């Protein structure tokens, strides 16, 4: 028996592929990965801090406790900016190479140490290290400002330690961006962390 294949059957795979391609729409642009560098502009400068009270007047030993908590919407890897209505929209293909939940505590610790002129420890502590200043920081806001003019920061902090009267407070400020392009906004995020470290040390000295 002779087998016959009709033309429409031969064309079916090609037609299906064309139909799927049409439904897929234009290809998405490749992701642009951005990271917050350790270097900060303006640079973090050392601030005089009162020593821990003790018989030998030994320097304070600082610990950043529990990392730094961030609002839930900053858990995503995209860079979001507010539109005219205040709704958050992704900034094109811009993505954070390192999640902010990891970058913010790492860099804040780095900048605090530079401002204090001494190490800032996190858990687990090395054997023999006993902190006399335990700092907790919660970021209530760390967002691109309307119009992409910079970054707004609101942070809650508390400080405890042996022989210290517990202290707590909030800091709020805006970090201006040098432009509205993505590179400028990324740098404004980095500068905001450096500014927060400087203000915390100044507040708690």
N, C-alpha and C positions, 0 to 999 in steps of 0.2 A: 504494500500500500504506500502511495506517495503522500508525504506530509507537506502541507502548504502553510506558510505564515503570511498573514495579511499585512499590508503596509502599515495599517494603524497600530498593529501590535508591535512591529519593529520600532515604531516611533515613540511608543509609550515611555521607555526609560528616559529618553532625551527630553520629552515633554515634561515628565515629572521633575527632572533636575532643573529645567528652566523655571517651572512653576515654584519650586522650593526656593530658588535663588531670588525670584521676584518678591516672594513673601518675606525673605530674610531682611530686605532693606539694605541701606548702605552699611559698609563695614564700620565698626566703631574705631575711633582713633586709639593708638596704643597708649597704655598708661604712662604717665610721667611721674616718676618716683622722686619724692623730695625728702630730705632728712634735716634734722636740726643739729647743726655742728656744735662741737664743744666751745669753740671760740664765740664770744659774745661781743656785740657792739651796741652801746659803749661797754668797755671792759669792766669787769667787776674789780673793785678796789677794796683793800683791807679796811675794816672798820674796827676801832677799839671796842673791845667787849670786856665787861667786868669779869674778873676771875671768880671761880667757884669758891665760896667761903670755906676755909679749912685752916687748921693750925699751921700748915706749911704754905698756905696761900698758893696751892697748886693750880695750874690752869684748868679751865672747865673742859670737860669731855662731852662732846655733843653727839647726839644720836637723832637721826630722822626716823621716827617710829611709824611703821605701817605703810611706808611708801607715801604716795600722794593720790587721794581719791579724786576722780574726775566725773563730771556729769555724764550720764549714760549715752547721750548722742555723740560724745567724742570718742566712743569705743570703735566707731567705724574708721576705715582707712582712708576715706575720702576727705578732701578739704572742702568745707561747706561755707558758703557766704549767704547772708540774708538778701532777699530780693526786696522790691519796693513795698511789699506787704508785710515784710518781716519773716516770711517763711524761708527756711533754709534750703538752698539749692547747691548741688555739687559744682565745684569749680572745674568744669571741663573734665579732662582726664587726669587731673592732679591727684596723687595718692601719697599718703605717708609711708615711707619705706620702713620706718620703725613706729609701731603704734604709740600714740601719745601717752597711753597709760604706762608705757615703759620709758619713753623719752623724757617726760616731764620730771618724774622723781630722780632719774639718773642725772639730768642736767641741773636740777635744783640743788641736789646734794653737791655736785661739782662746784656750783657757784657759791653756795653757802661756805664751803671749805675755803675757797679763795677769799671771800669777804672776811672770814674769821681768822684766816691765817693758820688754820689747824684742821686736822681731819674731822670729817663728819661721818659717823659710823651708821650702819644699818644692821639689822639682824640677818644672820646670826653673828653675835659679837665674838671677836677673838678671845681666847683665854686671857684673863687678867684685866680686860677692859671693862671698867665700871662707869657708865655714863652718869654725869652730874647735871646734864641739861638734855631733856627729852622733848623734842619738838614734833608736833603733829600738825600737818597741813592738809586742808581740804580745799580744792578748787571749786568754787561755786559757779564761776563763769570763766571761760577761756575761749572767747569767740571773736570772729572777725566782726568789726564794727560796721554799721550801716554805711553803704557807699564804699566799702572796702578801704576805709581811710586808716585802718590800724586794727589793733586787737584790744578788747576790753577784758580786764582781769578783776575778779573778785575772789578773795581767798580768806578762809577762816583758819586761825591758828591757835594753838595752845602750847604752853611751856610748863613743864614740871621738872622736879629734881629734888634731891635731898637738901633739906634746909631752905628750899625756895617757897615763897608764896606763889601758888599756881597763877599763871597769867593766861589770858585769852583775849582775842580780839579779831577784827576783820580789817583787811586792806583792800582798797578798790582804786583802780587807776586805768587809764587808757594809754596804750603804747602806740605812738604814731608810726605809720608805715611811710617809707620814702617814695612810695608809688602805689598804684592799685594793681600792678601786675602780680602774678603768682610768686615770683622770686621775692618781691618786696614784702608780700604778706607772710611768706615763710620766715623771712628774716625778722619781721615784727614779732612773730611767735617766739623766736629765740631771744630777742631783746627783752621781751616781756618776762621771761623766766629769770633773766639776769637782774632786771629791775626788781622783781619780787624778792629775790635773795638779798639784794642790797637793802631793801626796805625792811625785811624781816630782821636782819642783823641790827640795823639802826634802831628799830622799835624795841628790840629785846636786849640791847647792850646795857 
